[in-house]
């Protein structure tokens, strides 16, 4: 080889070595982002199937709670509203009509969708006036249990009965004996047996929101789950209450949690004792003992000194073969064990102060949301497809279930200690005087709401927005 060519080759090799030496090592944030890969799809290709649905919000009178006529606001004349079921890849098109005396919207809680379809007045769409219409259309990206409800005067409209469930099934759903939806709620009734019309009272605003004495599943207090011995059931639980937290206790039943807030866990965990805050969903895999014959009970034990019976389980009939298949809870969820060493991007401070139209303002970073008709700058701007370490400091003596629109996150720590959770969420209960850390990778561009899902707290200002840049 000529000397000149050897010299050029050596120079190129030396330059290459210098370039490699100058390459920055992967940062902890880069590693956390790489670990996130494969957690859930960035997109789902529509398969061409469009599910057209009509939803009408209107006053109704229904036999709810103990079976007596109750004046409510309802979707399609039922409370809970319709359970919408679509398969992954299908497009949902909802023709919505508002026949209420108030303006309203539909928010699709937990669904990753185009920002314009999120149903937040003044942020993603104008409110739908009485007599008005709006079309929501999107292709869900995730299979799971989600729900829908108003995002206008939610503390009143949800309490009056406006909520429904969206189930997004896999292309080939697991072959359970039954796939059931239970919507947990509580109702505050007045002396006449109707919904107490006093909303956003000073007591409810100052405490943990509006809690009612009549606890229902799917609108009734007399729920009985009837199964045959050997059945395997998927039970989808939703807490649609304004403020009440549930902690279901399945007793001796073989009950395994397989999904939280719509997304599968990496492996099943015992379902009993899970704190189901307003907005949370929990999918439970129930296998019934072939030899059981006596009635069983499911209880709510969030308030230990005052447990509430939720439902009775009756196992009767001919023995059936139990469906045998691996638990669908086999998702990839990043451990993010080193995430807490990554600097915190922002700490949100949750607290309260006097003032405002309601007399009490619940704040995030000292600011109360001024209302959907007032322009407010986002509290935080994130970049799409990057890992972030965020923190929440609850300096108040009340609980706050914080819900992030448009994104899932993993709870990393509570008061500095590892949370022990191995799953994603869209809503997390923050206890009094507690600090939590979360990790997330935003995947959906847009301006997204973040708020307390105790609806009275949100109404009194505990809402803000997070912008996700493309």
C-alpha positions as a Markdown table, in Angstrom:
| # | Residue | x | y | z |
|---|---|---|---|---|
| 1 | Unk | 0.0 | 0.0 | 0.0 |
| 2 | Unk | 1.4 | 3.5 | -0.9 |
| 3 | Unk | 2.7 | 5.5 | 2.1 |
| 4 | Unk | 0.3 | 8.3 | 1.3 |
| 5 | Unk | -2.7 | 5.9 | 1.5 |
| 6 | Unk | -1.4 | 4.4 | 4.8 |
| 7 | Unk | -1.1 | 7.9 | 6.3 |
| 8 | Unk | -4.7 | 8.8 | 5.3 |
| 9 | Unk | -6.0 | 5.5 | 6.7 |
| 10 | Unk | -4.2 | 6.2 | 10.1 |
| 11 | Unk | -5.7 | 9.7 | 10.2 |
| 12 | Unk | -9.2 | 8.4 | 9.6 |
| 13 | Unk | -8.8 | 5.7 | 12.3 |
| 14 | Unk | -7.5 | 8.3 | 14.8 |
| 15 | Unk | -10.4 | 10.6 | 14.1 |
| 16 | Unk | -12.8 | 7.8 | 14.6 |
| 17 | Unk | -11.3 | 6.9 | 17.9 |
| 18 | Unk | -11.5 | 10.6 | 19.0 |
| 19 | Unk | -15.2 | 10.7 | 17.9 |
| 20 | Unk | -16.0 | 7.6 | 20.0 |
| 21 | Unk | -14.2 | 9.0 | 23.0 |
| 22 | Unk | -16.2 | 12.2 | 22.7 |
| 23 | Unk | -19.5 | 10.3 | 22.5 |
| 24 | Unk | -21.4 | 11.0 | 25.8 |
| 25 | Unk | -22.3 | 7.9 | 27.8 |
| 26 | Unk | -25.9 | 7.1 | 28.2 |
| 27 | Unk | -27.5 | 9.1 | 31.0 |
| 28 | Unk | -29.8 | 7.5 | 33.6 |
| 29 | Unk | -32.7 | 9.3 | 31.8 |
| 30 | Unk | -31.7 | 7.6 | 28.5 |
| 31 | Unk | -31.5 | 4.3 | 30.2 |
| 32 | Unk | -35.0 | 4.8 | 31.8 |
| 33 | Unk | -36.4 | 5.7 | 28.4 |
| 34 | Unk | -34.9 | 2.6 | 26.8 |
| 35 | Unk | -36.3 | 0.5 | 29.6 |
| 36 | Unk | -39.8 | 1.9 | 28.8 |
| 37 | Unk | -39.6 | 0.5 | 25.2 |
| 38 | Unk | -42.4 | -2.0 | 24.6 |
| 39 | Unk | -44.5 | -0.9 | 27.6 |
| 40 | Unk | -47.5 | 0.0 | 25.4 |
| 41 | Unk | -47.9 | 0.9 | 21.7 |
| 42 | Unk | -47.1 | 4.3 | 20.4 |
| 43 | Unk | -49.9 | 3.8 | 17.9 |
| 44 | Unk | -52.5 | 1.3 | 16.8 |
| 45 | Unk | -53.3 | 1.0 | 13.1 |
| 46 | Unk | -57.1 | 1.3 | 12.6 |
| 47 | Unk | -58.5 | -1.9 | 11.1 |
| 48 | Unk | -61.3 | -0.1 | 9.2 |
| 49 | Unk | -64.1 | -1.1 | 11.6 |
| 50 | Unk | -66.1 | 1.9 | 12.9 |
| 51 | Unk | -68.5 | 1.5 | 15.8 |
| 52 | Unk | -71.1 | 4.2 | 15.6 |
| 53 | Unk | -72.8 | 5.0 | 18.9 |
| 54 | Unk | -75.5 | 7.5 | 19.9 |
| 55 | Unk | -75.2 | 8.9 | 23.4 |
| 56 | Unk | -77.8 | 11.3 | 24.8 |
| 57 | Unk | -77.4 | 13.1 | 28.1 |
| 58 | Unk | -80.8 | 13.9 | 29.6 |
| 59 | Unk | -82.8 | 14.0 | 32.9 |
| 60 | Unk | -84.4 | 10.7 | 33.7 |
| 61 | Unk | -86.3 | 8.9 | 36.5 |
| 62 | Unk | -85.0 | 5.4 | 37.2 |
| 63 | Unk | -85.4 | 2.6 | 39.9 |
| 64 | Unk | -82.0 | 2.9 | 41.5 |
| 65 | Unk | -80.4 | 2.5 | 45.0 |
| 66 | Unk | -83.1 | 0.4 | 46.7 |
| 67 | Unk | -85.4 | 0.3 | 43.7 |
| 68 | Unk | -87.4 | 3.4 | 44.3 |
| 69 | Unk | -87.8 | 6.0 | 41.6 |
| 70 | Unk | -84.8 | 8.4 | 41.6 |
| 71 | Unk | -84.5 | 11.6 | 39.5 |
| 72 | Unk | -81.1 | 11.5 | 37.8 |
| 73 | Unk | -79.2 | 12.7 | 34.8 |
| 74 | Unk | -78.4 | 9.8 | 32.6 |
| 75 | Unk | -76.6 | 8.7 | 29.4 |
| 76 | Unk | -79.2 | 6.9 | 27.2 |
| 77 | Unk | -81.7 | 6.8 | 30.0 |
| 78 | Unk | -79.6 | 4.5 | 32.3 |
| 79 | Unk | -77.3 | 4.8 | 35.3 |
| 80 | Unk | -74.5 | 3.7 | 34.9 |
| 81 | Unk | -74.6 | 4.7 | 31.2 |
| 82 | Unk | -74.0 | 2.1 | 28.5 |
| 83 | Unk | -71.0 | -0.1 | 28.5 |
| 84 | Unk | -69.4 | 0.5 | 25.2 |
| 85 | Unk | -67.3 | -2.4 | 23.9 |
| 86 | Unk | -64.8 | -2.2 | 21.0 |
| 87 | Unk | -62.0 | -4.4 | 19.9 |
| 88 | Unk | -58.4 | -3.1 | 19.7 |
| 89 | Unk | -58.0 | -1.5 | 16.3 |
| 90 | Unk | -61.6 | -0.5 | 15.9 |
| 91 | Unk | -62.6 | 3.2 | 15.7 |
| 92 | Unk | -65.3 | 4.5 | 18.1 |
| 93 | Unk | -67.5 | 7.3 | 16.7 |
| 94 | Unk | -69.9 | 8.8 | 19.3 |
| 95 | Unk | -72.7 | 11.1 | 18.2 |
| 96 | Unk | -73.3 | 13.0 | 21.4 |
| 97 | Unk | -76.4 | 15.1 | 22.1 |
| 98 | Unk | -76.8 | 17.3 | 25.2 |
| 99 | Unk | -80.4 | 17.5 | 26.4 |
| 100 | Unk | -79.4 | 18.7 | 29.9 |
| 101 | Unk | -80.3 | 22.1 | 31.3 |
| 102 | Unk | -76.5 | 22.8 | 31.5 |
| 103 | Unk | -73.6 | 22.7 | 29.1 |
| 104 | Unk | -71.5 | 19.6 | 29.2 |
| 105 | Unk | -68.8 | 17.5 | 27.5 |
| 106 | Unk | -67.6 | 13.8 | 27.6 |
| 107 | Unk | -64.1 | 13.1 | 28.9 |
| 108 | Unk | -62.7 | 9.7 | 28.0 |
| 109 | Unk | -60.9 | 8.9 | 31.2 |
| 110 | Unk | -57.7 | 7.0 | 30.8 |
| 111 | Unk | -57.9 | 6.7 | 27.0 |
| 112 | Unk | -54.8 | 7.8 | 25.0 |
| 113 | Unk | -56.5 | 9.6 | 22.1 |
| 114 | Unk | -56.0 | 12.8 | 20.0 |
| 115 | Unk | -56.0 | 15.8 | 22.3 |
| 116 | Unk | -59.0 | 17.3 | 20.5 |
| 117 | Unk | -61.2 | 14.4 | 21.6 |
| 118 | Unk | -60.3 | 14.6 | 25.3 |
| 119 | Unk | -63.5 | 16.5 | 26.2 |
| 120 | Unk | -62.1 | 19.3 | 28.3 |
| 121 | Unk | -64.0 | 22.6 | 27.7 |
| 122 | Unk | -61.8 | 25.6 | 27.0 |
| 123 | Unk | -58.8 | 23.3 | 26.5 |
| 124 | Unk | -59.7 | 20.8 | 23.8 |
| 125 | Unk | -63.2 | 21.8 | 22.7 |
| 126 | Unk | -66.0 | 24.3 | 23.5 |
| 127 | Unk | -68.6 | 23.0 | 25.9 |
| 128 | Unk | -71.7 | 21.5 | 24.3 |
| 129 | Unk | -74.6 | 23.8 | 25.1 |
| 130 | Unk | -78.1 | 22.5 | 25.9 |
| 131 | Unk | -79.6 | 21.1 | 22.7 |
| 132 | Unk | -76.1 | 21.0 | 21.1 |
| 133 | Unk | -74.3 | 18.1 | 19.6 |
| 134 | Unk | -70.7 | 16.9 | 19.2 |
| 135 | Unk | -69.0 | 14.0 | 17.6 |
| 136 | Unk | -66.1 | 12.2 | 19.4 |
| 137 | Unk | -64.1 | 9.9 | 17.2 |
| 138 | Unk | -60.9 | 8.0 | 18.1 |
| 139 | Unk | -59.1 | 4.6 | 17.8 |
| 140 | Unk | -58.1 | 3.5 | 21.3 |
| 141 | Unk | -54.4 | 2.5 | 21.6 |
| 142 | Unk | -54.7 | 0.3 | 24.6 |
| 143 | Unk | -56.9 | -2.7 | 25.5 |
| 144 | Unk | -58.4 | -2.2 | 29.0 |
| 145 | Unk | -61.2 | -0.8 | 31.2 |
| 146 | Unk | -61.8 | 2.9 | 30.8 |
| 147 | Unk | -64.8 | 5.2 | 31.5 |
| 148 | Unk | -66.4 | 8.4 | 30.4 |
| 149 | Unk | -68.0 | 11.3 | 32.3 |
| 150 | Unk | -68.5 | 15.1 | 32.0 |
| 151 | Unk | -65.8 | 17.6 | 32.5 |
| 152 | Unk | -68.1 | 20.5 | 33.1 |
| 153 | Unk | -69.5 | 21.0 | 36.7 |
| 154 | Unk | -68.4 | 17.4 | 37.3 |
| 155 | Unk | -69.1 | 17.6 | 41.0 |
| 156 | Unk | -72.8 | 17.9 | 40.2 |
| 157 | Unk | -73.1 | 16.2 | 36.8 |
| 158 | Unk | -71.3 | 13.0 | 37.8 |
| 159 | Unk | -73.1 | 12.9 | 41.1 |
| 160 | Unk | -76.4 | 13.0 | 39.3 |
| 161 | Unk | -75.5 | 9.9 | 37.4 |
| 162 | Unk | -73.6 | 10.9 | 34.2 |
| 163 | Unk | -70.9 | 8.2 | 33.8 |
| 164 | Unk | -70.4 | 5.1 | 31.7 |
| 165 | Unk | -67.7 | 2.5 | 30.9 |
| 166 | Unk | -65.6 | 1.9 | 27.8 |
| 167 | Unk | -64.2 | -1.6 | 27.5 |
| 168 | Unk | -61.5 | -2.0 | 24.8 |
| 169 | Unk | -60.9 | -5.7 | 24.2 |
| 170 | Unk | -57.9 | -7.4 | 22.7 |
| 171 | Unk | -58.3 | -8.6 | 19.1 |
| 172 | Unk | -58.7 | -12.1 | 20.8 |
| 173 | Unk | -60.0 | -11.6 | 24.3 |
| 174 | Unk | -59.1 | -14.2 | 27.0 |
| 175 | Unk | -61.9 | -16.8 | 27.1 |
| 176 | Unk | -63.4 | -16.0 | 30.6 |
| 177 | Unk | -66.7 | -17.6 | 31.6 |
| 178 | Unk | -68.1 | -14.1 | 32.1 |
| 179 | Unk | -66.7 | -10.6 | 31.6 |
| 180 | Unk | -68.6 | -8.3 | 34.0 |
| 181 | Unk | -68.5 | -4.6 | 34.8 |
| 182 | Unk | -69.2 | -3.3 | 38.3 |
| 183 | Unk | -69.4 | 0.5 | 38.8 |
| 184 | Unk | -69.0 | 1.4 | 42.5 |
| 185 | Unk | -70.7 | 4.7 | 43.6 |
| 186 | Unk | -72.3 | 6.3 | 46.7 |
| 187 | Unk | -75.4 | 8.5 | 46.8 |
| 188 | Unk | -76.3 | 11.3 | 49.2 |
| 189 | Unk | -80.0 | 11.4 | 49.4 |
| 190 | Unk | -82.2 | 14.0 | 51.1 |
| 191 | Unk | -85.2 | 13.3 | 53.4 |
| 192 | Unk | -87.4 | 12.7 | 50.4 |
| 193 | Unk | -85.2 | 10.0 | 49.0 |
| 194 | Unk | -83.9 | 12.1 | 46.1 |
| 195 | Unk | -80.4 | 13.3 | 45.3 |
| 196 | Unk | -79.4 | 16.0 | 47.8 |
| 197 | Unk | -79.4 | 19.2 | 45.6 |
| 198 | Unk | -76.8 | 20.9 | 47.8 |
| 199 | Unk | -73.6 | 20.6 | 45.8 |
| 200 | Unk | -70.1 | 21.9 | 46.7 |
| 201 | Unk | -71.0 | 22.5 | 50.3 |
| 202 | Unk | -68.4 | 24.1 | 52.6 |
| 203 | Unk | -68.1 | 20.8 | 54.4 |
| 204 | Unk | -67.5 | 18.8 | 51.3 |
| 205 | Unk | -65.0 | 21.3 | 49.9 |
| 206 | Unk | -63.0 | 21.5 | 53.2 |
| 207 | Unk | -63.0 | 17.7 | 53.7 |
| 208 | Unk | -62.6 | 14.8 | 51.3 |
| 209 | Unk | -65.4 | 15.7 | 48.9 |
| 210 | Unk | -69.0 | 14.5 | 48.8 |
| 211 | Unk | -69.6 | 11.1 | 50.4 |
| 212 | Unk | -73.0 | 9.5 | 50.4 |
| 213 | Unk | -74.6 | 6.9 | 52.6 |
| 214 | Unk | -76.1 | 4.7 | 49.9 |
| 215 | Unk | -73.4 | 2.5 | 48.4 |
| 216 | Unk | -74.3 | 0.9 | 45.1 |
| 217 | Unk | -72.9 | -1.4 | 42.4 |
| 218 | Unk | -74.3 | -0.5 | 39.0 |
| 219 | Unk | -76.8 | 1.8 | 40.7 |
| 220 | Unk | -78.3 | -0.8 | 43.1 |
| 221 | Unk | -77.7 | -1.8 | 46.7 |
| 222 | Unk | -78.8 | -5.4 | 46.3 |
| 223 | Unk | -76.1 | -6.8 | 44.0 |
| 224 | Unk | -75.7 | -10.6 | 43.9 |
| 225 | Unk | -73.1 | -12.3 | 41.8 |
| 226 | Unk | -74.4 | -15.6 | 40.7 |
| 227 | Unk | -71.9 | -18.1 | 39.3 |
| 228 | Unk | -71.6 | -21.8 | 38.6 |
| 229 | Unk | -68.9 | -23.8 | 40.4 |
| 230 | Unk | -65.8 | -23.9 | 38.2 |
| 231 | Unk | -66.4 | -20.6 | 36.5 |
| 232 | Unk | -63.6 | -18.1 | 35.9 |
| 233 | Unk | -64.7 | -14.5 | 35.7 |
| 234 | Unk | -63.2 | -11.2 | 34.8 |
| 235 | Unk | -64.6 | -8.5 | 37.0 |
| 236 | Unk | -63.9 | -4.9 | 35.9 |
| 237 | Unk | -64.3 | -2.5 | 38.9 |
| 238 | Unk | -64.7 | 1.3 | 38.5 |
| 239 | Unk | -65.0 | 3.8 | 41.3 |
| 240 | Unk | -67.2 | 6.6 | 39.9 |
| 241 | Unk | -67.8 | 8.3 | 43.3 |
| 242 | Unk | -67.2 | 12.0 | 43.8 |
| 243 | Unk | -64.9 | 11.4 | 46.8 |
| 244 | Unk | -65.3 | 8.0 | 48.5 |
| 245 | Unk | -62.4 | 5.6 | 48.3 |
| 246 | Unk | -63.1 | 1.8 | 48.3 |
| 247 | Unk | -60.9 | -1.0 | 49.4 |
| 248 | Unk | -62.6 | -4.2 | 48.2 |
| 249 | Unk | -62.1 | -7.3 | 50.4 |
| 250 | Unk | -62.8 | -10.6 | 48.5 |
| 251 | Unk | -62.4 | -12.7 | 51.6 |
| 252 | Unk | -61.7 | -16.4 | 50.7 |
| 253 | Unk | -62.3 | -15.9 | 47.0 |
| 254 | Unk | -59.4 | -16.6 | 44.7 |
| 255 | Unk | -59.2 | -13.0 | 43.5 |
| 256 | Unk | -56.1 | -11.7 | 41.6 |
| 257 | Unk | -55.7 | -8.2 | 40.2 |
| 258 | Unk | -54.6 | -8.3 | 36.6 |
| 259 | Unk | -55.0 | -4.7 | 35.5 |
| 260 | Unk | -54.9 | -1.2 | 37.0 |
| 261 | Unk | -56.5 | 1.8 | 35.3 |
| 262 | Unk | -56.8 | -0.3 | 32.1 |
| 263 | Unk | -53.3 | -1.6 | 31.7 |
| 264 | Unk | -52.2 | -5.1 | 32.5 |
| 265 | Unk | -49.8 | -5.9 | 35.3 |
| 266 | Unk | -46.6 | -7.8 | 34.6 |
| 267 | Unk | -48.0 | -10.6 | 36.9 |
| 268 | Unk | -51.1 | -11.0 | 39.0 |
| 269 | Unk | -51.2 | -9.7 | 42.6 |
| 270 | Unk | -53.8 | -10.3 | 45.3 |
| 271 | Unk | -56.8 | -8.0 | 44.7 |
| 272 | Unk | -58.0 | -7.6 | 48.3 |
| 273 | Unk | -57.1 | -4.3 | 49.9 |
| 274 | Unk | -56.4 | -2.3 | 46.8 |
| 275 | Unk | -57.3 | 1.3 | 47.4 |
| 276 | Unk | -59.7 | 2.2 | 44.6 |
| 277 | Unk | -59.8 | 6.0 | 44.6 |
| 278 | Unk | -62.3 | 8.0 | 42.5 |
| 279 | Unk | -61.4 | 7.4 | 38.9 |
| 280 | Unk | -59.4 | 4.2 | 39.5 |
| 281 | Unk | -60.2 | 0.9 | 37.8 |
| 282 | Unk | -59.2 | -2.6 | 38.8 |
| 283 | Unk | -59.6 | -5.8 | 36.7 |
| 284 | Unk | -59.9 | -8.9 | 38.9 |
| 285 | Unk | -59.4 | -12.5 | 37.8 |
| 286 | Unk | -61.8 | -14.6 | 39.9 |
| 287 | Unk | -61.7 | -18.4 | 39.9 |
| 288 | Unk | -64.4 | -20.1 | 41.9 |
| 289 | Unk | -63.7 | -23.0 | 44.1 |
| 290 | Unk | -65.5 | -26.0 | 42.7 |
| 291 | Unk | -66.5 | -27.2 | 46.2 |
| 292 | Unk | -67.9 | -23.9 | 47.5 |
| 293 | Unk | -71.6 | -23.9 | 48.2 |
| 294 | Unk | -72.3 | -21.3 | 51.0 |
| 295 | Unk | -73.0 | -17.7 | 50.0 |
| 296 | Unk | -69.9 | -15.5 | 50.1 |
| 297 | Unk | -69.6 | -11.7 | 50.6 |
| 298 | Unk | -67.4 | -8.9 | 49.2 |
| 299 | Unk | -66.8 | -6.0 | 51.5 |
| 300 | Unk | -65.4 | -2.5 | 51.3 |
| 301 | Unk | -63.0 | -2.0 | 54.2 |
| 302 | Unk | -61.4 | 1.4 | 53.4 |
| 303 | Unk | -62.8 | 2.7 | 56.7 |
| 304 | Unk | -61.9 | -0.2 | 58.9 |
| 305 | Unk | -64.3 | 0.8 | 61.7 |
| 306 | Unk | -67.3 | 1.0 | 59.3 |
| 307 | Unk | -67.0 | -1.7 | 56.7 |
| 308 | Unk | -69.7 | -1.8 | 54.0 |
| 309 | Unk | -71.0 | -5.0 | 52.3 |
| 310 | Unk | -70.7 | -4.5 | 48.5 |
| 311 | Unk | -72.2 | -7.7 | 47.2 |
| 312 | Unk | -73.2 | -11.3 | 47.9 |
| 313 | Unk | -71.7 | -14.2 | 45.8 |
| 314 | Unk | -73.9 | -17.3 | 45.2 |
| 315 | Unk | -72.2 | -20.3 | 43.7 |
| 316 | Unk | -74.8 | -22.8 | 42.5 |
| 317 | Unk | -75.7 | -25.0 | 39.6 |
| 318 | Unk | -73.9 | -27.7 | 37.7 |
| 319 | Unk | -70.1 | -27.9 | 37.8 |
| 320 | Unk | -68.5 | -26.5 | 34.7 |
| 321 | Unk | -64.9 | -26.8 | 33.4 |
| 322 | Unk | -62.8 | -23.9 | 34.5 |
| 323 | Unk | -61.3 | -22.1 | 31.5 |
| 324 | Unk | -57.6 | -22.8 | 31.6 |
| 325 | Unk | -55.3 | -20.1 | 30.1 |
| 326 | Unk | -52.3 | -18.2 | 31.3 |
| 327 | Unk | -53.1 | -14.9 | 33.1 |
| 328 | Unk | -53.3 | -12.0 | 30.7 |
| 329 | Unk | -51.3 | -10.1 | 33.2 |
| 330 | Unk | -47.9 | -10.4 | 31.5 |
| 331 | Unk | -47.2 | -6.8 | 30.4 |
| 332 | Unk | -43.8 | -5.2 | 30.2 |
| 333 | Unk | -43.5 | -2.6 | 32.9 |
| 334 | Unk | -40.1 | -0.9 | 33.5 |
| 335 | Unk | -38.6 | -1.4 | 36.9 |
| 336 | Unk | -37.1 | 2.1 | 36.8 |
| 337 | Unk | -35.1 | 1.1 | 39.9 |
| 338 | Unk | -32.6 | 4.0 | 39.3 |
| 339 | Unk | -35.2 | 6.5 | 38.4 |
| 340 | Unk | -35.2 | 8.3 | 41.8 |
| 341 | Unk | -31.5 | 9.2 | 41.2 |
| 342 | Unk | -32.6 | 11.3 | 38.2 |
| 343 | Unk | -33.2 | 14.9 | 39.2 |
| 344 | Unk | -36.9 | 15.8 | 39.8 |
| 345 | Unk | -38.2 | 17.8 | 36.9 |
| 346 | Unk | -40.9 | 19.5 | 39.0 |
| 347 | Unk | -42.6 | 19.1 | 42.4 |
| 348 | Unk | -46.3 | 19.9 | 42.5 |
| 349 | Unk | -47.4 | 21.2 | 45.9 |
| 350 | Unk | -51.0 | 20.4 | 46.8 |
| 351 | Unk | -52.7 | 22.7 | 49.4 |
| 352 | Unk | -55.7 | 24.9 | 50.1 |
| 353 | Unk | -56.4 | 28.5 | 50.9 |
| 354 | Unk | -59.4 | 30.8 | 51.6 |
| 355 | Unk | -61.0 | 32.7 | 48.8 |
| 356 | Unk | -62.8 | 32.2 | 45.5 |
| 357 | Unk | -66.5 | 31.9 | 44.7 |
| 358 | Unk | -66.8 | 28.8 | 46.9 |
| 359 | Unk | -65.0 | 30.3 | 49.9 |
| 360 | Unk | -62.2 | 27.6 | 49.7 |
| 361 | Unk | -59.7 | 27.2 | 47.0 |
| 362 | Unk | -57.7 | 24.0 | 46.5 |
| 363 | Unk | -54.4 | 24.8 | 44.8 |
| 364 | Unk | -51.5 | 23.3 | 42.8 |
| 365 | Unk | -48.3 | 25.2 | 43.4 |
| 366 | Unk | -50.3 | 27.9 | 45.1 |
| 367 | Unk | -52.5 | 28.5 | 42.2 |
| 368 | Unk | -56.3 | 27.7 | 41.9 |
| 369 | Unk | -57.6 | 26.9 | 38.5 |
| 370 | Unk | -59.6 | 29.9 | 37.4 |
| 371 | Unk | -62.2 | 28.0 | 35.3 |
| 372 | Unk | -62.3 | 26.6 | 31.9 |
| 373 | Unk | -63.3 | 29.9 | 30.4 |
| 374 | Unk | -60.0 | 31.6 | 31.6 |
| 375 | Unk | -56.8 | 31.1 | 29.8 |
| 376 | Unk | -54.0 | 29.7 | 32.0 |
| 377 | Unk | -50.5 | 28.9 | 31.0 |
| 378 | Unk | -49.5 | 25.2 | 31.5 |
| 379 | Unk | -47.9 | 24.4 | 34.9 |
| 380 | Unk | -45.3 | 22.3 | 33.1 |
| 381 | Unk | -44.1 | 21.6 | 29.6 |
| 382 | Unk | -42.7 | 18.2 | 28.8 |
| 383 | Unk | -41.2 | 16.8 | 25.6 |
| 384 | Unk | -42.8 | 13.8 | 24.0 |
| 385 | Unk | -41.0 | 10.5 | 24.2 |
| 386 | Unk | -38.6 | 11.5 | 27.1 |
| 387 | Unk | -38.4 | 10.1 | 30.6 |
| 388 | Unk | -39.4 | 12.4 | 33.5 |
| 389 | Unk | -39.2 | 12.1 | 37.2 |
| 390 | Unk | -42.0 | 14.1 | 38.9 |
| 391 | Unk | -42.9 | 14.6 | 42.5 |
| 392 | Unk | -46.1 | 15.6 | 44.4 |
| 393 | Unk | -46.1 | 17.0 | 47.9 |
| 394 | Unk | -49.4 | 17.0 | 49.7 |
| 395 | Unk | -49.0 | 19.6 | 52.4 |
| 396 | Unk | -52.7 | 19.4 | 53.2 |
| 397 | Unk | -54.5 | 17.2 | 55.8 |
| 398 | Unk | -56.9 | 15.7 | 53.1 |
| 399 | Unk | -56.5 | 13.0 | 50.5 |
| 400 | Unk | -56.1 | 13.8 | 46.8 |
| 401 | Unk | -56.4 | 11.2 | 44.0 |
| 402 | Unk | -54.4 | 12.9 | 41.2 |
| 403 | Unk | -55.4 | 12.1 | 37.7 |
| 404 | Unk | -53.3 | 12.9 | 34.6 |
| 405 | Unk | -55.0 | 13.0 | 31.3 |
| 406 | Unk | -53.4 | 11.5 | 28.2 |
| 407 | Unk | -50.6 | 9.6 | 29.9 |
| 408 | Unk | -49.8 | 6.7 | 32.2 |
| 409 | Unk | -47.2 | 6.8 | 35.0 |
| 410 | Unk | -45.5 | 4.5 | 37.5 |
| 411 | Unk | -45.6 | 5.2 | 41.2 |
| 412 | Unk | -42.0 | 5.1 | 42.3 |
| 413 | Unk | -42.0 | 6.1 | 46.0 |
| 414 | Unk | -44.2 | 7.1 | 48.9 |
| 415 | Unk | -42.4 | 9.4 | 51.4 |
| 416 | Unk | -39.1 | 8.3 | 49.9 |
| 417 | Unk | -39.7 | 4.6 | 50.3 |
| 418 | Unk | -40.2 | 2.3 | 47.3 |
| 419 | Unk | -43.9 | 2.0 | 46.5 |
| 420 | Unk | -43.7 | -1.7 | 45.8 |
| 421 | Unk | -46.0 | -1.2 | 42.8 |
| 422 | Unk | -45.1 | -2.8 | 39.5 |
| 423 | Unk | -47.8 | -1.3 | 37.3 |
| 424 | Unk | -48.8 | 1.8 | 35.4 |
| 425 | Unk | -51.6 | 4.2 | 36.6 |
| 426 | Unk | -53.5 | 7.2 | 35.4 |
| 427 | Unk | -54.8 | 8.1 | 38.9 |
| 428 | Unk | -53.0 | 7.8 | 42.2 |
| 429 | Unk | -54.3 | 8.4 | 45.7 |
| 430 | Unk | -52.0 | 10.8 | 47.7 |
| 431 | Unk | -52.6 | 10.6 | 51.5 |
| 432 | Unk | -52.5 | 13.5 | 53.9 |
| 433 | Unk | -49.0 | 15.1 | 54.3 |
| 434 | Unk | -47.6 | 12.5 | 51.9 |
| 435 | Unk | -45.0 | 13.0 | 49.1 |
| 436 | Unk | -44.9 | 10.7 | 46.1 |
| 437 | Unk | -42.6 | 10.4 | 43.2 |
| 438 | Unk | -43.7 | 9.1 | 39.8 |
| 439 | Unk | -41.9 | 8.2 | 36.5 |
| 440 | Unk | -43.5 | 8.7 | 33.1 |
| 441 | Unk | -42.8 | 8.9 | 29.4 |
| 442 | Unk | -45.3 | 11.2 | 27.6 |
| 443 | Unk | -46.4 | 9.7 | 24.3 |
| 444 | Unk | -49.3 | 12.0 | 23.3 |
| 445 | Unk | -48.7 | 15.6 | 22.2 |
| 446 | Unk | -51.1 | 18.3 | 23.4 |
| 447 | Unk | -52.3 | 20.2 | 26.4 |
| 448 | Unk | -53.6 | 17.8 | 29.0 |
| 449 | Unk | -55.5 | 18.4 | 32.3 |
| 450 | Unk | -54.1 | 17.2 | 35.6 |
| 451 | Unk | -56.4 | 17.4 | 38.6 |
| 452 | Unk | -57.6 | 16.0 | 41.8 |
| 453 | Unk | -60.4 | 13.4 | 41.2 |
| 454 | Unk | -62.2 | 14.4 | 44.3 |
| 455 | Unk | -64.6 | 16.4 | 42.2 |
| 456 | Unk | -65.3 | 19.0 | 44.8 |
| 457 | Unk | -61.6 | 19.7 | 45.1 |
| 458 | Unk | -61.3 | 20.0 | 41.3 |
| 459 | Unk | -64.3 | 22.3 | 41.2 |
| 460 | Unk | -62.6 | 24.5 | 43.9 |
| 461 | Unk | -59.4 | 24.9 | 41.9 |
| 462 | Unk | -57.2 | 21.8 | 42.2 |
| 463 | Unk | -56.7 | 21.5 | 38.4 |
| 464 | Unk | -54.0 | 22.6 | 36.0 |
| 465 | Unk | -52.6 | 21.6 | 32.6 |
| 466 | Unk | -49.4 | 19.9 | 31.4 |
| 467 | Unk | -48.3 | 20.6 | 27.8 |
| 468 | Unk | -46.6 | 17.8 | 25.9 |
| 469 | Unk | -44.6 | 19.2 | 23.0 |
| 470 | Unk | -44.4 | 17.0 | 19.8 |
